[in-house]
Amino acid sequence: MGKGQITDENRKRQRAQRRGRFAEILAALSLQLRGWRILKRRYKTRAGEIDLIAKRGKTVAFVEVKARRTREAAMEAVTPASQRRIVKAARIFITEHPKAAFFTLRFDVVIVRPWRWPEWIRNAFEAHG
């Protein structure tokens, strides 16, 4: 494997990371315009990362943001393994912020597609176990 391939791979990864950060910003903006307050962005735990944690009224949403060309591709990217990771990270958040346990907790997905306003899917999956 030559150096050019590594550089191309690094460029692709950097582009994907930039696209992901932009999608998270757009998703957060769309939630804020609907009256949600963003509590955390890119919340990192030993179990994994949650893209956005948002609150409105008595509801806290753990939000996974997916930037894909189609809705189907975005939903396929929210795999059972990623759902388990998000649920574990959410449990850590609740441990660190015990008052959150008194709120309605849910897991949402925001899909960001080219040239469209973000699509918000409420209760996209549930915590199991």
C-alpha positions, 0 to 999 in steps of 0.5 A, a space after each residue: 500500500 502506497 502513501 497516496 492511498 493512506 492520504 486519500 483515505 485520510 482525506 475521505 475520513 476528514 471529509 466524513 467527519 466535517 460532514 458529520 459535524 455540519 449535520 450535527 450543527 444543522 440537527 441542533 439548529 432544527 431542534 432549537 427552532 422547535 423549542 428544544 434546548 441542547 444540553 450536550 453536543 457530542 457527549 462522550 462516555 466510556 460506552 460511546 458517544 451521543 451526538 445530541 442530548 436535548 430537553 423540552 418540557 419534561 422530555 429529554 431526547 438522546 439524539 443520533 444524527 445521520 448524514 446520508 443521501 437517503 432516509 433508508 441509508 440513514 436508518 440502516 446506519 442506526 444499527 442494533 450495535 449503535 443503539 446499544 452504545 447510545 443506550 449505555 451512554 444515556 445510562 451514564 448520562 442519567 447516572 451523572 445527572 440523576 434529575 434526568 431520571 424523572 423526565 420522559 427519556 427517549 431515543 430520536 434520530 435526525 436524518 440530514 440529507 443533501 438540500 433538505 431540512 433535517 428529518 426528525 424521527 421521534 422514538 426511533 428506537 427503545 432501550 432494552 435490557 
